[in-house]
Protein backbone atom coordinates (compact mmCIF):
# COMPACT_ATOMS: atom_id res chain seq x y z
CA UNK A 1 0.00 0.00 0.00
CA UNK A 2 1.38 3.41 -0.97
CA UNK A 3 1.97 6.07 1.64
CA UNK A 4 0.12 9.34 1.26
CA UNK A 5 1.65 12.72 1.95
CA UNK A 6 0.02 16.11 2.25
CA UNK A 7 2.35 19.00 1.45
CA UNK A 8 1.19 22.35 2.81
CA UNK A 9 3.44 24.80 0.99
CA UNK A 10 2.84 28.05 -0.89
CA UNK A 11 6.19 28.35 -2.70
CA UNK A 12 5.94 26.76 -6.15
CA UNK A 13 9.62 25.75 -6.36
CA UNK A 14 9.64 24.14 -2.93
CA UNK A 15 6.37 22.38 -3.71
CA UNK A 16 7.74 21.07 -6.99
CA UNK A 17 10.87 19.64 -5.34
CA UNK A 18 8.99 17.97 -2.48
CA UNK A 19 6.36 16.54 -4.84
CA UNK A 20 9.03 15.24 -7.23
CA UNK A 21 11.02 13.51 -4.48
CA UNK A 22 7.97 11.92 -2.91
CA UNK A 23 6.39 10.72 -6.16
CA UNK A 24 9.73 9.25 -7.25
CA UNK A 25 9.74 7.29 -4.00
CA UNK A 26 6.25 5.87 -4.37
CA UNK A 27 4.15 8.33 -2.38
CA UNK A 28 0.71 9.56 -3.35
CA UNK A 29 1.00 13.33 -2.95
CA UNK A 30 -1.69 15.90 -2.18
CA UNK A 31 -1.02 19.64 -2.05
CA UNK A 32 -2.43 22.62 -0.19
CA UNK A 33 -1.30 26.18 -0.87
CA UNK A 34 -2.35 27.79 2.41
CA UNK A 35 -3.02 26.88 6.02
CA UNK A 36 -6.81 26.83 5.85
CA UNK A 37 -6.84 24.60 2.77
CA UNK A 38 -4.23 22.38 4.45
CA UNK A 39 -6.36 21.85 7.56
CA UNK A 40 -9.41 21.03 5.44
CA UNK A 41 -7.50 18.60 3.23
CA UNK A 42 -5.80 16.89 6.17
CA UNK A 43 -9.17 16.33 7.82
CA UNK A 44 -10.64 14.89 4.63
CA UNK A 45 -7.68 12.84 3.41
CA UNK A 46 -6.12 11.57 6.64
CA UNK A 47 -2.64 11.35 5.05
CA UNK A 48 0.14 9.19 6.44
CA UNK A 49 2.38 12.25 6.84
CA UNK A 50 2.02 16.02 6.60
CA UNK A 51 4.86 18.25 5.41
CA UNK A 52 4.19 21.75 6.66
CA UNK A 53 5.81 25.05 5.76
CA UNK A 54 5.76 27.66 8.53
CA UNK A 55 5.40 30.81 6.41
CA UNK A 56 1.97 30.33 4.86
CA UNK A 57 -0.87 32.61 3.79
CA UNK A 58 -4.06 32.65 5.88
CA UNK A 59 -2.64 30.79 8.91
CA UNK A 60 1.02 30.24 9.67
CA UNK A 61 2.39 26.74 10.13
CA UNK A 62 2.39 26.98 13.92
CA UNK A 63 -1.36 27.68 13.96
CA UNK A 64 -1.95 24.93 11.38
CA UNK A 65 -0.02 22.36 13.43
CA UNK A 66 -1.92 23.28 16.59
CA UNK A 67 -5.27 23.05 14.78
CA UNK A 68 -4.40 19.68 13.24
CA UNK A 69 -3.55 18.30 16.69
CA UNK A 70 -7.05 19.22 17.87
CA UNK A 71 -8.46 16.66 15.41
CA UNK A 72 -8.49 13.29 17.20
CA UNK A 73 -8.02 11.44 13.90
CA UNK A 74 -4.82 13.40 13.17
CA UNK A 75 -3.21 13.42 16.63
CA UNK A 76 -0.77 10.66 15.76
CA UNK A 77 -0.14 11.72 12.16
CA UNK A 78 3.48 12.83 11.76
CA UNK A 79 3.70 16.54 10.97
CA UNK A 80 7.12 17.58 9.74
CA UNK A 81 7.81 21.31 9.64
CA UNK A 82 9.87 21.96 6.51
CA UNK A 83 10.98 25.53 6.85
CA UNK A 84 13.67 28.10 6.30
CA UNK A 85 13.17 29.35 9.87
CA UNK A 86 16.52 28.37 11.33
CA UNK A 87 17.04 30.66 14.29
CA UNK A 88 17.63 29.43 17.82
CA UNK A 89 14.29 28.32 19.22
CA UNK A 90 12.48 27.85 15.89
CA UNK A 91 12.64 24.05 16.09
CA UNK A 92 11.28 24.07 19.65
CA UNK A 93 8.53 26.49 18.65
CA UNK A 94 7.43 24.19 15.79
CA UNK A 95 7.42 21.13 18.03
CA UNK A 96 5.58 22.97 20.80
CA UNK A 97 2.91 23.93 18.27
CA UNK A 98 2.36 20.28 17.36
CA UNK A 99 4.98 19.32 14.78
CA UNK A 100 6.63 15.94 15.18
CA UNK A 101 9.94 17.20 13.87
CA UNK A 102 11.59 19.97 11.91
CA UNK A 103 13.68 19.92 8.74
CA UNK A 104 15.47 23.06 7.58
CA UNK A 105 15.30 24.36 4.03
CA UNK A 106 17.04 24.01 1.76
CA UNK A 107 16.42 20.29 2.08
CA UNK A 108 18.97 17.71 1.02
CA UNK A 109 17.32 15.84 -1.89
CA UNK A 110 19.59 12.84 -1.30
CA UNK A 111 18.40 12.25 2.27
CA UNK A 112 15.00 13.95 2.53
CA UNK A 113 12.76 10.95 1.87
CA UNK A 114 14.66 8.77 4.33
CA UNK A 115 14.44 11.57 6.90
CA UNK A 116 10.66 11.58 6.72
CA UNK A 117 10.18 7.81 6.31
CA UNK A 118 11.45 7.29 9.85
CA UNK A 119 8.20 8.85 11.11
CA UNK A 120 5.91 6.59 9.10
CA UNK A 121 4.52 3.49 10.76
CA UNK A 122 5.60 0.30 9.08
CA UNK A 123 2.75 -1.11 7.00
CA UNK A 124 2.17 -4.78 6.56
CA UNK A 125 1.98 -5.84 2.90
Secondary structure, DSSP 8 states (H G I E B T S, - for coil): ---EEEEE---HHHHHHHHHHHHHTT-EEEEESSHHHHHHHHHHH--SEEEE-SS-SSS-HHHHHHHHHHSGGGTTSEEEEEES--STTHHHHHHHHT-SEEEESS--TTTHHHHHHTTS-----
